[in-house]
């Protein structure tokens, strides 16, 4: 770990002075604040002269408003922060021939890759914490409600999940930066993976589910068993996308009224009566238990991605010419 702090500080300075990173961060912060402002003003209008509902503060992050919610926005565009932070982390050093000079110093090779990843995670945390604090202050001003202790803890868990989620994309971009020598190639490869998981996994899940278990409609109605199998297959395939894992986890954490991460639930008459009678918000621990598998999966794929990147970098030959 010798020299890791020196490289970490140097990378942080580069990130803060990078026009590219500042532009993408400012754009994401601006759009996020605009979405939260529209939602806040809508909540302010709808709740005039009414008692404020429980957990209304969290609506700033989960309510869709006219476009989409803040959680959906970060789930879709948040990976761009990680991609822009890491797509040229290693190959930029190779092209400028500073990597061999760096490793000729009394610095361990693993300190280079560790410091670059940790500096990217630190920048992701700074951007997300800043935007959540800005939206929270704006929400307090608009709706006049101070978040309670449980709401704050839910936001903290949401922040941790968001940092891990975007760090996965940071690891993907650094991995391509290690594999490819060209920065343009690594950037295009990272964007291609992002597009694949954002669009084609959900489309492929629907097509494959319809092929395996088509839903037929007869005179008596829709085949319920086939519809359930179709939905289950589609959901199972969709869970291979980090975006689905992140969206299900964060939406459940920020919405105490949500009892499950599944969109389709088959209930009998007694279950519907019971659900209508006990429409109380879930405690934080119960919501956390529901999303624990999703959070563990996000942590696992992030560590796996960085582990592969670390292994390839440590085994690569670093030439001095």
Buried (B, 14 or more C-beta within 10 A) or exposed (E): EEBBEEBBEBBBEBBEEBEEBEEBBEEBBEBBBEBBBBBBEBBBEEBEEEEEEBBBBBBBBBBEBEEEBBBBBBBBBBBBBBBBBBBBBBBBBBEEEEBEEBBEEEBEBBBBBBBBBBBBBBBBBBBBBEBBEBBBEBBBEBBEBEBEEBBEBBBEBBBBBBBBBBBBBBBBBBBBBBBBEBBEBBBBBBBEBBEEBBEEBBEBBBEBBEEEBEBEEEEEEEBEEBBBBBBBBBBEBBBBBBBBBBBBBBBBBBBBBBBEBEEEEEEEEEEEEEEEEEEEBBEBEEBBEBBEBBBEBBBEBBBEBBEBBBEBBEEBEBEEE
